[in-house]
Amino acid sequence: MKPIEMAKRFVPRPIRVLANKLLNSRLRILPFPPVYCQDGLASGHNCDFLHDKKFAAAYKAGFETNSSAGVHVHWRSHVACWAASHAMKLHGDFVECGVNRGGLALTTIKYTDFDKSGFN
């Protein structure tokens, strides 16, 4: 009996379907060690923001709120800081809809020097 026939005979159909989905998914093994691997994201791209003192200080303040329950979310925080930095150059109101304990909002406020920005 061929292996595939054995699998069909002895492995329950739901498990075979799940295994097939996993094998045919877009998940890939990285051919190199990732530069960044946190919060469900692995990347081999430039992550210099991790060594930026201004970002590190802002991130530390936000992380200390325990908003992320001890899970490091550097990339997510970096994207929020990047977006806020660009948004602050635009005319109009600046709105940040923080949730939970405001860790990401605090990171953004510290990183952008919001207190000195002229926004209320």
DSSP file (Angstrom, degrees, kcal/mol; ACC not computed):
  #  RESIDUE AA STRUCTURE BP1 BP2  ACC     N-H-->O    O-->H-N    N-H-->O    O-->H-N    TCO  KAPPA ALPHA  PHI   PSI    X-CA   Y-CA   Z-CA
    1    1 A M              0   0    0      0, 0.0     5,-0.0     0, 0.0     0, 0.0   0.000 360.0 360.0 360.0 134.0    0.0    0.0    0.0
    2    2 A K     >  -     0   0    0      1,-0.1     4,-2.2     4,-0.0     3,-0.3  -0.359 360.0-113.6 -71.8 152.9    1.3    3.4   -1.0
    3    3 A P  H  > S+     0   0    0      0, 0.0     4,-2.5     0, 0.0     5,-0.2   0.874 116.4  52.5 -55.9 -40.1    2.0    6.0    1.8
    4    4 A I  H  > S+     0   0    0      1,-0.2     4,-2.2     2,-0.2     5,-0.1   0.884 109.2  49.4 -65.7 -36.6   -0.8    8.3    0.6
    5    5 A E  H  > S+     0   0    0     -3,-0.3     4,-1.6     2,-0.2    -1,-0.2   0.877 110.2  51.1 -68.4 -36.9   -3.3    5.5    0.6
    6    6 A M  H  X S+     0   0    0     -4,-2.2     4,-2.7     2,-0.2     5,-0.4   0.911 109.3  51.0 -64.7 -41.8   -2.2    4.6    4.1
    7    7 A A  H  X S+     0   0    0     -4,-2.5     4,-2.5     1,-0.2    -2,-0.2   0.919 109.5  49.9 -62.1 -43.4   -2.7    8.2    5.2
    8    8 A K  H  < S+     0   0    0     -4,-2.2    -1,-0.2     1,-0.2    -2,-0.2   0.843 115.4  44.6 -63.1 -32.3   -6.2    8.2    3.7
    9    9 A R  H  < S+     0   0    0     -4,-1.6    -2,-0.2    -5,-0.1    -1,-0.2   0.870 127.0  23.6 -81.2 -37.8   -7.0    5.0    5.5
   10   10 A F  H  < S+     0   0    0     -4,-2.7    -3,-0.2    -5,-0.1    -2,-0.2   0.694 106.0  74.9-107.3 -22.0   -5.6    5.8    9.0
   11   11 A V  S  < S-     0   0    0     -4,-2.5     5,-0.1    -5,-0.4    -1,-0.0  -0.825  86.6-113.7 -97.3 127.0   -5.5    9.6    9.3
   12   12 A P    >>  -     0   0    0      0, 0.0     4,-1.9     0, 0.0     3,-0.6  -0.235  25.2-117.2 -58.0 145.7   -8.8   11.3    9.9
   13   13 A R  H 3> S+     0   0    0      1,-0.2     4,-2.8     2,-0.2     5,-0.2   0.876 111.0  56.1 -55.2 -45.8  -10.0   13.5    7.1
   14   14 A P  H 3> S+     0   0    0      0, 0.0     4,-2.2     0, 0.0    -1,-0.2   0.880 109.4  47.7 -57.7 -36.0  -10.0   16.8    9.1
   15   15 A I  H <> S+     0   0    0     -3,-0.6     4,-2.6     2,-0.2    -2,-0.2   0.895 111.2  50.2 -71.2 -39.2   -6.3   16.2   10.0
   16   16 A R  H  X S+     0   0    0     -4,-1.9     4,-2.4     2,-0.2    -1,-0.2   0.911 111.0  49.7 -63.2 -41.7   -5.4   15.5    6.4
   17   17 A V  H  X S+     0   0    0     -4,-2.8     4,-2.3     2,-0.2    -2,-0.2   0.931 112.8  46.6 -63.0 -45.9   -7.2   18.7    5.3
   18   18 A L  H  X S+     0   0    0     -4,-2.2     4,-2.4    -5,-0.2    -2,-0.2   0.923 112.4  49.7 -62.4 -45.0   -5.3   20.7    7.9
   19   19 A A  H  X S+     0   0    0     -4,-2.6     4,-2.4     1,-0.2    -1,-0.2   0.898 110.7  50.7 -61.2 -40.6   -2.0   19.2    7.0
   20   20 A N  H  X S+     0   0    0     -4,-2.4     4,-1.8     2,-0.2    -1,-0.2   0.905 109.6  50.1 -64.2 -42.2   -2.6   19.8    3.3
   21   21 A K  H  < S+     0   0    0     -4,-2.3     4,-0.3     1,-0.2    -2,-0.2   0.916 112.2  47.8 -62.4 -43.0   -3.4   23.5    4.0
   22   22 A L  H >< S+     0   0    0     -4,-2.4     3,-0.9     1,-0.2     5,-0.2   0.914 111.9  48.9 -64.8 -42.3   -0.3   23.9    6.1
   23   23 A L  H 3< S+     0   0    0     -4,-2.4    -1,-0.2     1,-0.2    -2,-0.2   0.824 117.5  41.4 -67.2 -30.6    1.9   22.3    3.4
   24   24 A N  T 3< S+     0   0    0     -4,-1.8    -1,-0.2    -5,-0.2    -2,-0.2   0.299  94.0 110.5-100.1   8.9    0.4   24.4    0.7
   25   25 A S  S <  S-     0   0    0     -3,-0.9    -3,-0.1    -4,-0.3    -4,-0.0  -0.134  82.9-106.6 -76.5 177.4    0.4   27.7    2.7
   26   26 A R  S    S+     0   0    0      2,-0.1     2,-0.2     0, 0.0    -1,-0.1   0.393  79.3 122.2 -86.6   3.5    2.6   30.7    2.0
   27   27 A L        -     0   0    0     -5,-0.2     2,-0.4     1,-0.0    -2,-0.0  -0.472  41.3-177.9 -66.4 134.8    4.6   29.9    5.1
   28   28 A R        -     0   0    0     -2,-0.2     2,-0.5     0, 0.0    -2,-0.1  -0.968  31.2-115.0-135.2 150.7    8.3   29.5    4.2
   29   29 A I        -     0   0    0     -2,-0.4    -2,-0.0     1,-0.0     0, 0.0  -0.742  39.7-119.4 -82.6 128.2   11.4   28.7    6.0
   30   30 A L        -     0   0    0     -2,-0.5    -1,-0.0     1,-0.1    13,-0.0  -0.477   9.0-143.5 -70.0 136.4   13.8   31.6    5.9
   31   31 A P  S    S+     0   0    0      0, 0.0    -1,-0.1     0, 0.0    -2,-0.0   0.376  85.5  36.2 -80.3   7.2   17.1   30.8    4.1
   32   32 A F  S    S-     0   0    0      0, 0.0    -2,-0.1     0, 0.0     3,-0.0  -0.968 100.1 -86.4-150.6 158.8   18.8   33.1    6.6
   33   33 A P        -     0   0    0      0, 0.0     2,-0.1     0, 0.0     3,-0.0  -0.537  54.2-111.3 -69.8 136.4   18.5   34.0   10.3
   34   34 A P        -     0   0    0      0, 0.0    10,-0.3     0, 0.0     3,-0.1  -0.372  11.4-148.7 -70.2 146.7   16.0   36.8   10.7
   35   35 A V  S    S+     0   0    0      8,-2.1     2,-0.4     1,-0.3     9,-0.2   0.816  92.2  28.2 -76.8 -34.5   17.2   40.3   11.8
   36   36 A Y  E     +A   43   0A   0      7,-2.2     7,-2.6     2,-0.0    -1,-0.3  -0.994  63.0 164.6-130.1 133.1   13.8   40.8   13.6
   37   37 A C  E     +A   42   0A   0     -2,-0.4     2,-0.3     5,-0.2     5,-0.2  -0.609  34.2 107.1-151.7  85.0   11.6   38.0   15.0
   38   38 A Q  E >   +A   41   0A   0      3,-1.7     3,-2.2    -2,-0.2    35,-0.1  -0.970  64.7  23.0-150.9 160.0    8.9   39.2   17.4
   39   39 A D  T 3  S-     0   0    0     -2,-0.3     3,-0.1     1,-0.3    -1,-0.1   0.792 129.7 -53.2  54.1  35.7    5.2   39.8   17.6
   40   40 A G  T 3  S+     0   0    0      1,-0.2     2,-0.4    -3,-0.0    -1,-0.3   0.636 116.3 106.6  77.8  13.8    4.4   37.2   14.8
   41   41 A L  E <   -A   38   0A   0     -3,-2.2    -3,-1.7     2,-0.0     2,-0.4  -0.990  43.3-175.5-131.0 131.0    6.8   38.8   12.3
   42   42 A A  E     +A   37   0A   0     -2,-0.4     2,-0.4    -5,-0.2    -5,-0.2  -0.991  15.4 170.9-122.0 133.2   10.1   37.6   11.1
   43   43 A S  E     -A   36   0A   0     -7,-2.6    -7,-2.2    -2,-0.4    -8,-2.1  -0.998  35.2-163.0-144.5 145.4   12.2   39.8    8.7
   44   44 A G        +     0   0    0     -2,-0.4     3,-0.1   -10,-0.3     2,-0.1   0.273  65.5 107.7-103.5   7.5   15.6   39.9    7.3
   45   45 A H  S    S-     0   0    0      1,-0.2    -2,-0.1    -9,-0.1   -10,-0.1  -0.309  85.5 -64.9 -85.1 169.6   15.3   43.5    6.3
   46   46 A N        +     0   0    0      1,-0.1    -1,-0.2    -2,-0.1     3,-0.1  -0.255  46.3 175.6 -55.0 129.2   17.0   46.5    7.9
   47   47 A C    >   +     0   0    0     -3,-0.1     3,-2.0     1,-0.1     4,-0.2  -0.250  24.5 142.1-129.4  43.5   15.9   47.1   11.5
   48   48 A D  G >   +     0   0    0      1,-0.3     3,-2.3     2,-0.2     4,-0.3   0.749  59.9  77.1 -60.1 -23.5   18.1   50.0   12.4
   49   49 A F  G >  S+     0   0    0      1,-0.3     3,-1.1     2,-0.2    -1,-0.3   0.776  81.9  68.6 -58.7 -23.9   15.3   51.6   14.4
   50   50 A L  G <  S+     0   0    0     -3,-2.0    -1,-0.3     1,-0.2    -2,-0.2   0.720 103.6  43.1 -66.1 -19.6   16.1   49.0   17.1
   51   51 A H  G <  S+     0   0    0     -3,-2.3     2,-0.6    -4,-0.2    -1,-0.2   0.316  85.2 114.2-107.9   5.5   19.4   50.8   17.7
   52   52 A D    <>  -     0   0    0     -3,-1.1     4,-2.8    -4,-0.3     5,-0.2  -0.691  57.4-151.8 -81.4 119.8   17.9   54.3   17.6
   53   53 A K  H  > S+     0   0    0     -2,-0.6     4,-2.3     1,-0.2     5,-0.2   0.876  94.7  52.5 -61.8 -39.3   18.2   55.9   21.1
   54   54 A K  H  > S+     0   0    0      2,-0.2     4,-2.0     1,-0.2    -1,-0.2   0.927 113.1  44.1 -63.1 -44.8   15.2   58.2   20.6
   55   55 A F  H  > S+     0   0    0      2,-0.2     4,-3.2     1,-0.2     5,-0.2   0.917 111.5  54.2 -65.5 -42.7   13.0   55.2   19.6
   56   56 A A  H  X S+     0   0    0     -4,-2.8     4,-2.3     1,-0.2    -2,-0.2   0.903 109.9  46.7 -59.6 -42.5   14.4   53.0   22.4
   57   57 A A  H  X S+     0   0    0     -4,-2.3     4,-1.9     2,-0.2    -1,-0.2   0.917 115.2  45.7 -66.7 -43.2   13.6   55.7   25.1
   58   58 A A  H  X S+     0   0    0     -4,-2.0     4,-2.0    -5,-0.2    -2,-0.2   0.914 113.7  49.4 -65.4 -42.8   10.0   56.2   23.7
   59   59 A Y  H  X S+     0   0    0     -4,-3.2     4,-3.1     1,-0.2     5,-0.2   0.906 108.0  54.0 -63.4 -42.0    9.5   52.4   23.4
   60   60 A K  H  X S+     0   0    0     -4,-2.3     4,-2.0    -5,-0.2    -1,-0.2   0.913 107.9  50.2 -59.5 -43.9   10.7   51.9   27.0
   61   61 A A  H  < S+     0   0    0     -4,-1.9     4,-0.3     1,-0.2    -1,-0.2   0.922 114.9  43.4 -61.7 -44.1    8.1   54.4   28.3
   62   62 A G  H ><>S+     0   0    0     -4,-2.0     3,-1.3     1,-0.2     5,-0.6   0.895 111.8  53.1 -68.2 -40.1    5.3   52.7   26.3
   63   63 A F  H ><5S+     0   0    0     -4,-3.1     3,-2.0     1,-0.3     7,-0.2   0.848  98.7  64.7 -64.4 -34.4    6.4   49.2   27.3
   64   64 A E  T 3<5S+     0   0    0     -4,-2.0    -1,-0.3     1,-0.3    -2,-0.2   0.624  87.3  69.7 -67.7 -12.2    6.4   50.1   31.0
   65   65 A T  T < 5S-     0   0    0     -3,-1.3    -1,-0.3    -4,-0.3    -2,-0.2   0.630 101.9-134.0 -75.0 -12.1    2.6   50.7   30.8
   66   66 A N  T X 5 +     0   0    0     -3,-2.0     3,-1.4    -4,-0.2    -2,-0.1   0.749  59.1 143.1  61.4  27.1    2.3   46.9   30.4
   67   67 A S  T 3 <S+     0   0    0     -5,-0.6    35,-0.1     1,-0.3    -4,-0.1   0.824  71.2  45.8 -63.4 -32.6   -0.1   47.6   27.6
   68   68 A S  T >  S-     0   0    0     -5,-0.2     3,-2.1     3,-0.1    -1,-0.3   0.202 113.0-117.3 -98.6  15.9    1.2   44.6   25.6
   69   69 A A  T <  S-     0   0    0     -3,-1.4    -2,-0.1     1,-0.3     3,-0.1   0.837  74.9 -51.0  53.2  38.4    1.2   42.3   28.6
   70   70 A G  T 3  S+     0   0    0      1,-0.3     2,-0.5    -7,-0.2    -1,-0.3   0.424 106.4 129.7  83.8  -1.9    5.0   41.9   28.4
   71   71 A V    <   -     0   0    0     -3,-2.1     2,-0.3    -5,-0.1    -1,-0.3  -0.743  60.6-124.1 -87.3 129.6    5.1   41.0   24.7
   72   72 A H        +     0   0    0     -2,-0.5   -33,-0.3    -3,-0.1     3,-0.1  -0.583  30.4 176.5 -77.2 131.2    7.6   43.1   22.8
   73   73 A V     >  +     0   0    0     -2,-0.3     4,-2.4     1,-0.1     5,-0.2  -0.362  21.7 145.7-129.2  50.6    6.0   44.9   19.8
   74   74 A H  H  > S+     0   0    0      1,-0.2     4,-2.8     2,-0.2     5,-0.2   0.915  73.4  47.7 -57.1 -47.6    9.0   46.9   18.5
   75   75 A W  H  > S+     0   0    0      1,-0.2     4,-2.6     2,-0.2    -1,-0.2   0.934 112.3  48.7 -63.4 -46.5    7.9   46.7   14.8
   76   76 A R  H  > S+     0   0    0      1,-0.2     4,-2.0     2,-0.2    -1,-0.2   0.906 113.8  47.7 -58.6 -42.8    4.3   47.7   15.5
   77   77 A S  H  X S+     0   0    0     -4,-2.4     4,-2.5     2,-0.2    -2,-0.2   0.893 109.7  52.7 -66.2 -40.5    5.6   50.6   17.6
   78   78 A H  H  X S+     0   0    0     -4,-2.8     4,-2.8     2,-0.2    -2,-0.2   0.916 108.9  49.4 -61.9 -43.4    8.1   51.7   14.9
   79   79 A V  H  X S+     0   0    0     -4,-2.6     4,-2.7     2,-0.2    -1,-0.2   0.911 111.3  49.7 -63.0 -42.0    5.3   51.8   12.3
   80   80 A A  H  X S+     0   0    0     -4,-2.0     4,-2.6     2,-0.2    -2,-0.2   0.911 112.7  47.1 -62.9 -42.3    3.1   53.9   14.6
   81   81 A C  H  X S+     0   0    0     -4,-2.5     4,-2.4     2,-0.2    -2,-0.2   0.901 112.2  50.1 -66.0 -41.1    6.0   56.3   15.3
   82   82 A W  H  X S+     0   0    0     -4,-2.8     4,-1.8     2,-0.2    -2,-0.2   0.947 113.3  45.5 -60.7 -49.0    6.8   56.5   11.5
   83   83 A A  H  X S+     0   0    0     -4,-2.7     4,-2.7     1,-0.2    -2,-0.2   0.910 113.5  49.3 -63.2 -43.0    3.1   57.2   10.7
   84   84 A A  H  X S+     0   0    0     -4,-2.6     4,-2.1     1,-0.2    -1,-0.2   0.891 107.4  55.3 -64.1 -39.5    2.7   59.8   13.5
   85   85 A S  H  < S+     0   0    0     -4,-2.4     4,-0.3     1,-0.2    -1,-0.2   0.893 113.6  41.1 -60.4 -40.1    5.9   61.6   12.4
   86   86 A H  H >< S+     0   0    0     -4,-1.8     3,-1.3     1,-0.2     4,-0.2   0.885 112.2  54.5 -75.1 -39.2    4.5   62.0    8.9
   87   87 A A  H >< S+     0   0    0     -4,-2.7     3,-1.7     1,-0.3    -2,-0.2   0.838  99.1  62.8 -63.9 -32.9    1.0   62.9   10.0
   88   88 A M  T 3< S+     0   0    0     -4,-2.1    -1,-0.3     1,-0.3    -2,-0.2   0.654  95.5  60.7 -69.3 -13.6    2.4   65.7   12.2
   89   89 A K  T <  S+     0   0    0     -3,-1.3    -1,-0.3    -4,-0.3     2,-0.2   0.523  92.1  88.3 -87.4  -6.4    3.7   67.4    9.1
   90   90 A L  S <  S-     0   0    0     -3,-1.7     2,-0.2    -4,-0.2    -3,-0.0  -0.581  85.0-107.3 -93.8 154.9    0.1   67.7    7.7
   91   91 A H  S    S+     0   0    0     -2,-0.2     2,-0.2     3,-0.0    -2,-0.1  -0.566  79.3  41.0 -76.9 141.5   -2.4   70.4    8.3
   92   92 A G  S    S-     0   0    0     -2,-0.2     2,-0.1    -4,-0.1    -2,-0.0  -0.681  95.3 -27.2 120.1-171.9   -5.3   69.6   10.6
   93   93 A D        -     0   0    0     -2,-0.2     2,-0.6    26,-0.1    -3,-0.0  -0.413  47.5-137.1 -79.8 153.4   -5.9   67.8   13.8
   94   94 A F        -     0   0    0     -2,-0.1     2,-0.5     2,-0.0    -2,-0.0  -0.961  25.0-177.6-111.2 119.3   -3.9   64.9   15.0
   95   95 A V        -     0   0    0     -2,-0.6     2,-0.5     2,-0.0    -2,-0.0  -0.973  10.7-179.1-122.6 127.1   -6.0   62.0   16.4
   96   96 A E        -     0   0    0     -2,-0.5     2,-1.3     2,-0.0    -2,-0.0  -0.986  15.7-153.9-123.6 119.4   -4.6   58.9   18.0
   97   97 A C        -     0   0    0     -2,-0.5    -2,-0.0     8,-0.0     2,-0.0  -0.650  21.8-170.4 -96.2  80.6   -7.2   56.4   19.2
   98   98 A G        -     0   0    0     -2,-1.3     2,-0.3     4,-0.1    -2,-0.0  -0.303   2.4-165.5 -70.9 153.5   -5.3   54.6   21.9
   99   99 A V    >   +     0   0    0     -2,-0.0     3,-1.9     0, 0.0     4,-0.3  -0.871  51.3   6.2-133.1 167.5   -6.7   51.5   23.5
  100  100 A N  T 3  S-     0   0    0     -2,-0.3   -33,-0.1     1,-0.3   -32,-0.1  -0.425 131.7 -17.1  62.8-120.2   -5.9   49.4   26.7
  101  101 A R  T 3  S-     0   0    0     -2,-0.3    -1,-0.3   -34,-0.1   -34,-0.1   0.364  91.8-110.8-102.0   4.4   -3.3   51.2   28.8
  102  102 A G    <>  +     0   0    0     -3,-1.9     4,-2.7   -35,-0.1     5,-0.2   0.722  67.0 144.1  79.8  21.9   -2.1   53.6   26.1
  103  103 A G  H  > S+     0   0    0     -4,-0.3     4,-2.2     1,-0.2     5,-0.1   0.911  75.4  43.4 -61.1 -44.8    1.4   52.1   25.6
  104  104 A L  H  > S+     0   0    0     -5,-0.2     4,-2.3     2,-0.2    -1,-0.2   0.884 114.0  51.6 -69.6 -38.0    1.5   52.6   21.9
  105  105 A A  H  > S+     0   0    0     -6,-0.2     4,-2.7     2,-0.2    -2,-0.2   0.920 110.7  48.3 -63.1 -43.4    0.1   56.1   22.3
  106  106 A L  H  X S+     0   0    0     -4,-2.7     4,-2.7     2,-0.2     5,-0.2   0.907 109.7  52.3 -64.7 -41.0    2.7   57.0   24.9
  107  107 A T  H  X S+     0   0    0     -4,-2.2     4,-2.6    -5,-0.2    -1,-0.2   0.930 112.2  46.4 -57.8 -45.5    5.5   55.6   22.6
  108  108 A T  H  X S+     0   0    0     -4,-2.3     4,-2.4     2,-0.2    -2,-0.2   0.908 111.6  50.7 -64.3 -44.1    4.2   57.8   19.8
  109  109 A I  H  X>S+     0   0    0     -4,-2.7     5,-2.1     1,-0.2     4,-0.5   0.928 114.8  43.2 -60.5 -46.3    3.9   60.9   22.0
  110  110 A K  H ><5S+     0   0    0     -4,-2.7     3,-0.8     1,-0.2    -2,-0.2   0.920 114.4  49.8 -66.3 -44.0    7.4   60.5   23.3
  111  111 A Y  H 3<5S+     0   0    0     -4,-2.6    -2,-0.2    -5,-0.2    -1,-0.2   0.885 115.8  41.0 -65.1 -39.3    8.9   59.7   19.9
  112  112 A T  H 3<5S-     0   0    0     -4,-2.4    -1,-0.2    -5,-0.2    -2,-0.2   0.437 103.5-124.5 -90.0   1.5    7.4   62.7   18.1
  113  113 A D  T X<5 +     0   0    0     -3,-0.8     3,-1.9    -4,-0.5     4,-0.3   0.938  41.9 176.8  51.8  48.1    8.0   65.2   21.0
  114  114 A F  G > < +     0   0    0     -5,-2.1     3,-1.7     1,-0.3     4,-0.4   0.810  68.3  65.2 -54.7 -35.2    4.2   65.8   20.8
  115  115 A D  G 3  S+     0   0    0     -6,-0.3    -1,-0.3     1,-0.3     3,-0.3   0.801 107.9  41.0 -59.5 -28.8    4.4   68.2   23.8
  116  116 A K  G <  S+     0   0    0     -3,-1.9    -1,-0.3     1,-0.2    -2,-0.2   0.313  94.0  88.8 -99.8   7.0    6.5   70.6   21.7
  117  117 A S  S <  S-     0   0    0     -3,-1.7    -1,-0.2    -4,-0.3    -2,-0.1   0.713  92.6-121.0 -83.9 -21.0    4.5   70.1   18.5
  118  118 A G  S    S+     0   0    0     -4,-0.4     2,-0.2     1,-0.4    -3,-0.1   0.325  73.3 124.1  93.3  -9.0    1.8   72.8   18.8
  119  119 A F              0   0    0     -5,-0.4    -1,-0.4     1,-0.1    -2,-0.1  -0.568 360.0 360.0 -79.1 151.3   -1.0   70.2   18.6
  120  120 A N              0   0    0     -2,-0.2    -1,-0.1    -3,-0.1   -27,-0.0   0.399 360.0 360.0-102.4 360.0   -3.4   70.2   21.5
